[in-house]
Amino acid sequence: MPRSLTVMEPFRSLFYAPQFVAVHGRHFAAEDLDVTVRTAGGGVTTTGALLDGLVEMSLGGLMRSFELADRGAGILVHFAEVNSRNGFFLLSRAPRPRFRWADLTDRTVISFAEAPTPWQCMLTVLRREGVDPARVTIRRDLPVPDAVAAFRAGQADFLEQGQPVVEQLLMEGAAHLVASMGEATGPLPFSSYMTTPRFLREEPATVRRFTRGLFRAQAWMAKQSGAAIGDLIAPSFPDIDPAIRTRAIDRYRGQDTWARDPILRRPGYDYLQSILLDGGFIRSSHRYEDLVDTTIARQVAEAAGS
């Protein structure tokens, strides 16, 4: 019998395409794993589900583990990188062909409300570009549908969102792309798989099989077109128009959004930690060795000849 695994994702997103390539491309199944993906909600979070023993693994940002460790609420270990770039984009209501970050001064940006990392990255980019974040009104109180509606209604000059919202607004002519936050922020481990230290200790063979399945999905994606990837994962995104899906995936591919292997390396960890410290999201530094374990990911990559 295949080993059943339940993975919790924070929200359903094309940003997490490698997960769905591994599912629909049967890369997990090839490892004799029956993987069920659940989406957080109804008071259940990715970290809470792990700590309460409801799931074996969760997909999400390292900032979740930083936050837990910072308040002494537990340790969750990240073992496989999925996203190597920020997956959000900055849109404007009017064309800005010569956009500069100073254009945000004394303006309103409706940001992504469901997670803090995009906002923290924005603060870092603003400071790096010489813009005082205190001079920019950043709203983080609206879930995606309400954020888009408010932007359409003229309640903000800029909107920061992910896919497929970005491509939908661009195709309608309702917004103009001024910046990729992935390019502006630079490489960092934005999303990865995490689990409890106990599961990692007691079931390393299961984690290894899961990581092998992910790595094969990553290798497959590196050789495919956006259309091929979109067609494969379509069952998990039935409400997204195929053209929008392809454009979104192509844009993500064009900026190296997805990790080429599952190894979550220290430089990216250190960079993300500095972003969270500078933004006041965490108060103290945390050791890479405590929140990341690359042992299995490195074994998998080396065995595959990477």
FIMI-96305 format. One record per residue: x, y, z of N, C-alpha, C in turn; residue in three letters. Coordinates in steps of 0.02 Angstrom, whole numbers, plus 50000, padded with zeros to 5 digits. Atoms other than C-alpha are relative to their C-alpha. Last residue first. Layout:
N
XYZXYZXYZAla/...
% end
This chain:
306
500054992850007511545085749511500675003350017Ser/499454997450041511975067549483499985007449990Gly/500254998950068510295061049542500535002849954Ala/500155006550029511095053549697499755000749928Ala/499385003450017511875070449734499874993349967Glu/499694996650056510205079449725500644996549978Ala/500415001150059509335066749837500325003149938Val/499935007150019510745066649965499624998649935Gln/499355000950031510765085549965500124992949979Arg/500014996750065508895086549995500674999349964Ala/500355004350048509025073550133500005003249931Ile/499685006550007510345082950232499694995749945Thr/499925001550071509655100350197500304993049988Thr/499615006150004508945103250371500044997949926Asp/499915003050067508355120950404500414993650007Val/500614999350039507625129250560500044996849931Leu/500595001549960508905124850694499364999749957Asp/500015007249983510435123650582499394998050039Glu/500185003850060510075140850507499924992650017Tyr/499495003850035510185148150682499714996249940Arg/500095007149987508925161250733500474996049956His/499765004650052509175179950747499914992850022Ser/499335002749991508125190650863500174995249943Ser/499604995849956506615202250860500724997550007Arg/499705004049947505595195650715500485004450039Ile/500445005849995504385205150603500244995150052Phe/500295000749934505295221450639499534994150008Gly/500704997950002505585225350455499654999450067Gly/500034992950015507475224950476499285002650000Asp/499734996149944507375208250564499935007549987Leu/500495000549946506215200550433500235003850062Leu/500614996450020507295206550289499515000250058Ile/499844992949994508895200950378499395004349981Ser/500004998249929508125183650403500155007550009Gln/500694999649977507725182650218499975002050073Leu/500304994150030509515186850172499285000850023Tyr/499744994149966510235174250295499685006449973Asp/500274999949931509115160450230500215006450036Tyr/500694997850006509575164650051499665000550067Gly/500034992950019511415163650093499295002749994Pro/499924995149946511155147250191499985007349977Arg/499314998249983510475136250052500045005850049Arg/500114993349973508795127650041500665002450030Leu/499534998049947509195112549932499895007350020Ile/500334998849936507665105949838500445002750056Pro/499895005949958508345108249661499725001550070Asp/499785005350046507965119949517500164993650037Arg/499355003049986506965131449631500164994449950Ala/499995006749970505505140249552500704997250008Trp/500385000449938505375158949524500094993450036Thr/499715005449958506755159549395499664999650069Asp/499604996949947506175176449326500284994850049Gln/499534995050025505555170349158500435003350053Gly/499415003450027504775154749233500535005149979Arg/499635002949944503585165249339500644996649975Tyr/499704994449964503085175549188500404997650060Arg/499444997450039502835159849085500345005850036Asp/499445004749992501765152349222500615002349962Ile/499764999549931500635167549228500614995650010Ala/499644993649992500475168449039500305000750070Arg/499365000550037500045149849030500405006450008Thr/499575004849965498705151049165500694999749967Arg/499754996549940497945166649088500504995650036Ile/499544994850024497805157748920500315003950058Ala/499365002950021497085142149003500505005349976Pro/499985000550072495735152349094500684997449977Asp/499554995350032495825148949280500014998749925Ile/500344993650011494315140849364500445005249965Asp/500525000550051494925122849349499685006749983Pro/500184993050011496555126049442499465000449946Phe/500004996549936497005109249522499815007449994Ser/500525002749955496475099549367499975003450069Pro/500684997250008497495111749260499484997150047Ala/500274998449934499175105949331499295002849997Ile/499935005549952499725096649175499655001650066Leu/500465005450018499025109249051500034994450052Asp/500684998049986499885123649139499504994649985Gly/500085000149927501565115049140499285001650018Ile/499975007049979501435111348954499904999350075Ala/500625003450021500845128948915499994992850024Ala/500534998149955502255136849016499354996549984Gly/500304993450014503505126948916499475001650052Ser/500674999550031504485112448988499805007249986Gln/499955001550071506315108449023499355001249961Lys/499454996050029506505116249196500054999149924Ala/500234993250013504795109349243500545004249965Met/500465000250057505385091349226499805007149981Trp/499605001350060506885094349340499564999949937Ala/499604994050014505785102449472500414999149936Gln/500474994950026504535088049463500385006449982Ala/500165002150068505965075549482499515004949967Arg/499424998550042506575085249633499884998049927Phe/499974992850013504845085149712500575001649952Leu/500564998450044504705066249694499995007349982Gly/499835002550067506435063949767499455001649950Arg/499524995350028505965075349913500224997749930Thr/500364993950017504425064849951500465004949964Phe/500425001650058505435048749945499615006249976Arg/499565000850058506745056250060499604998449937Arg/499794993350021505435062650182500444999549938Val/500594996950030504685045150190500175007049973Thr/500105003250065506395037350219499405003049963Ala/499564997050051506775050150355499904996849931Pro/500165002550067505235044750454500445003149945Glu/500295006749999505635045650640499854997249931Glu/499595004949965506865060050643499734992949993Arg/499375000450037506025070950511500454994750031Leu/500145003650062504345067150590500644999149960Phe/500165007149985505005071950762499874996149936Arg/499385003749989505845087950701499874992650014Pro/499774999849930504135093350636500674996450006Thr/500295005349960503885096950452500255000650071Thr/499795000549931504235110250324499644994350034Met/500365005049960504155111650136500314999650069Tyr/499675006549995504795127750059499554995350040Ser/500455005349977504265145150006500374993350000Ser/500654997049983505185161749982499524994850028Phe/500455005849993506955154949988499315002150024Pro/500065001949929507845170649925499514994150004Leu/500105007049980508425177249756499964999250077Pro/499435004450012508175195849723499884993050027Gly/499765002849936506935208049799500644996049990Thr/499804994649956506695218649643500304997450065Ala/499394997150025506685203749525500265005450047Glu/499495005350001505415194149626500675002649977Gly/499705000149933504455210149663500514994450006Met/500025006849973504185211949476500335000250068Ser/499435003349969503875230249442499854992850018Ala/499434995449991502805242449344500604996650031Val/499465003049961501455231449268500585005050005Leu/499384999950038499945241449210500564997450045His/499404998649960498165239049268500604999749954Ala/500204996649938496375237849204500595001950044Ala/499804993050005496895233949026499835004150061Gly/500584995750004495875218049036500195007349987Glu/500375001750062497375207248993499395004549991Met/499624997650058498405216149127499634998749935Leu/500054992750003497065213949260500385002849940Leu/500704998250014496905195249225499935007549992Gln/500125000950072498795192949214499285001849981Glu/499594995550040499075200549386499844999449926Val/500294993249998497625191749470500375004749954Val/500094997450067498265174649412499725007149997Pro/500365002650057499495176549496499404995850023Gln/499695005550035500165187349636499574997949941Gly/500355006449997499685204349704500414994749962Gln/499495005449999500355221649744499644993350009Glu/500255006349973499165235649691500564994849997Leu/499625006050016499605253749661499694993950034Phe/499634998750061498715270549654500364993749975Asp/499285000449993497405265749781500325001349932Ala/499824998649930495545268149812500754999550013Gln/499594994149994495185269949626500215001750070Gly/500424994349982493715258149617500405006450012Ala/500414998250057494745245249523499605006450013Arg/499544997350050496005245349665499615002349938Phe/499814993349977494625242949793500465003449951Ala/500584995650008493905228449694500165007150021Ala/500084998650071495615220349679499425004849988Val/499434995850020495925221849866499945002049926Ala/500154993249978494175215249904500565004849980Asp/500564997350040494465199649799499845007250018Pro/499884998850071496235197249873499395002749962Val/499875006250036495845199550057499995001249925Pro/500505002550047495935217550117500204993349970Leu/500615001849965496805224450272499474996849956Asp/499965007349997498595225750212499384997250035Arg/500605003149970498615243850156500064992549997Arg/500055007050021500325251750126499414996850037Ile/500565003249966500335270750135499914993049971Thr/500435004050044502075276150080499444996950041Val/500314995450048503015290250166499544996449951Arg/500504996149963503395279250317499645004949954Ala/500645003649999504255267150197499455003850037Pro/500215001049931505605280650169499334996450001Asp/500684997649987506225278349991499824998350073Val/499984993449972508095277149958499325003150015Gly/500074995150054507985262449839499975007250026Glu/499425000750044508655250249970500005005449945Arg/499424997249965507375256750095500624999849956Arg/500084992749993505955253949971500615003150034Leu/499884996950065506585236549925499955007650004Val/499285000550015506705231350107500175003349934Thr/499664995349956504955237750147500755000049985Leu/500124993350026504265228549995500375005250042Met/499564999050057505085212450054499925006949970Cys/499334999249973504205214050222500525001049944Gln/499964993349969502545216850134500705001350027Trp/500004995050054502775201550024500085007150026Pro/499354999650034503295191450180500005004949941Thr/499604994049988501765195950286500635000649958Pro/499355002049973500475183650217500445006250007Ala/500025006749972498615184750175500674997450028Glu/500165000249929498505203550156500104993250032Ala/500295006749989499375206249989499904999150075Phe/499555005750002499685224849968499624993650014Ser/500385005549969498575239449923500424993849991Ile/499905006650029499835253349890499554995150038Val/500285005849964499365271349926500114993749959Thr/500515003750037500435286149870499764994150043Arg/500654996649990501415299349967499444996849959Asp/500014995149946503045291949898499335003850000Thr/500455002349948502685277249783499935005050058Leu/500694998550021503435286249632499494997850053Asp/500214993749969505095285849726499295002049981Ala/500295001749935505205267649672499785006350038Trp/499485000049949505455273849494499674998650067Arg/500135000949928504325270049348500655000250040Phe/499364998349968504825276849178499944999450076Arg/499455003050037503445268249078500695001550029Pro/499414996749972502155272449212500624997049966Arg/499355002150027500455268649137500575004050031Pro/499834996250060499005272649255500684997549974Ala/500624998650036498175261049381500135003749936Arg/500254993249991499835253849438499365000949960Ser/500394997250055500365235849467499805007250015Leu/500294993449985501725228749577499675002849938Leu/499864994950050502065210149561499655006550020Phe/500494994750006502175195549682500235005549952Phe/500455001250056503045178749675499485005449987Gly/500644996949984504575182749781499544999349939Asn/500124992850010505935171449718499335001950030Arg/499364996649989506705154349753499955007549986Ser/499994993550034505055145049774500645003750018Asn/500475000150056505055126449815500045006449959Val/500194993550028506465123149939499554999149939Glu/499984999950073506515106550032499745006649974Ala/499555005050028506885102650216500045000049924Phe/500094999850072506145116650321500524995449967His/499395000350040506085112350507499834999849925Val/500195003750060504685117650624500585000649951Leu/499545000250057505195122750799499704995849945Ile/499855006450031504025127950938500475000749942Gly/500605004150006503125142651018500124993349966Ala/499915006149960504635151751086499424995249996Gly/500424999549939504045168651020500024993650041Arg/499904993549968505465170450895499595000750063Asp/499395000349959505455151850855500095006550039Ala/500105004849945503655152650796500605000050047Leu/500484997149953503955168550695499884995450059Glu/499674994549964505525161850612499545002850054Phe/499575003149949504605145750572500395005250039Ser/500445003349951503205155250485500424996850055Arg/500184995149950504485166850402499534996950052Met/499565000649942505185151550316499815004950055Leu/499404995949994503685152850202500404998550062Gly/500084993149979502455139050164500665003650007Gly/499644995750046502115121150117499895007250022Leu/500344994050023501615109550257500465003749952Ser/499584994850029502055091750302499585006049983Met/499295002049992501375077150405500475005549976Glu/499675001550063499625084150433500734998150014Val/500535001050050498415085350579500274998149932Leu/499985006750027499765082750711499464998549949Gly/500555003849972499325098350810499974992949972Asp/499915000549928501025106250778499464995950033Leu/499415004149985500895102550593500084998950076Leu/500165006950021499115108950573500584995350015Ala/500435003149949499565124450675499834992849983Gly/499595001749943501005128450559499594996550055Thr/499495004950019499995127550400500424997850060Thr/499434997150035498505136250480500514994549983Thr/499435004650003496785129850529500555003149958Val/499645000049937495515143050582500604995350003Gly/500455002149947494325139050441500344999650068Gly/500614996049994495725139950317499564997450055Gly/500134997249934497285130950256499375004349998Ala/499884992849997497185121450093499795002750068Thr/500544996249968497375102550094500195007450001Arg/499854993049985498465092649974499385003250029Val/500614995950000498345073649979500195007150020Thr/499984993449970499895063749933499345003649991Val/500674997650016499825044949904499925006750035Asp/500314995349953501665040449903499325002149973Leu/500485003849960502415025249817499705004250056Asp/499655001649937503895035349755499554996250049Glu/499435004350019503195034949579500424998150060Ala/500255006850007501585041749655500564995249982Ala/500095002749932502515057249711499784992749996Phe/499325000649973503135060249533499984997650073His/499915006449966501395056549467500724998850024Arg/499505003550040501435071349348500194993350029Gly/500325002150063499805076849428500494996749952His/500625003949990500515077049605499744997449933Val/499825006249966502325082349573499394995550010Ala/499655004150050501735095149445500194993350031Val/500525003150041500505101049577500294996249940Phe/500395004849960501855104249705499504996349956Gln/499625006249992502985112349575499644994650040Pro/500055004850055501565124549530500424993750010Ala/499805006549975501565132949701499964994549947Tyr/499334999149972501525150549630500284993350024Phe/499545002150053500015144649531500725000950021Leu/499674995050041499115146849698500434996849945Ser/499915003050066497935138149817500285005249953Arg/500544998150045498205145149992500154996849932Phe/500324994149970499295141250144499405002549959Pro/499764994050034499635123350086499655006150029Glu/500414994049994499445108250201500335005849963Met/499614993950002500165091650147499535005950004Val/500414994050009499365075050193500455006150006Thr/499744993949971500355059150165499515005749987Leu/500434994050006499765041550132500335005850036Ser/499994996249938501125028350108499595006349989Arg/499624993749999500645017549960499965003350069Pro/500424994050000500005000050000500445006350000Met/
% end
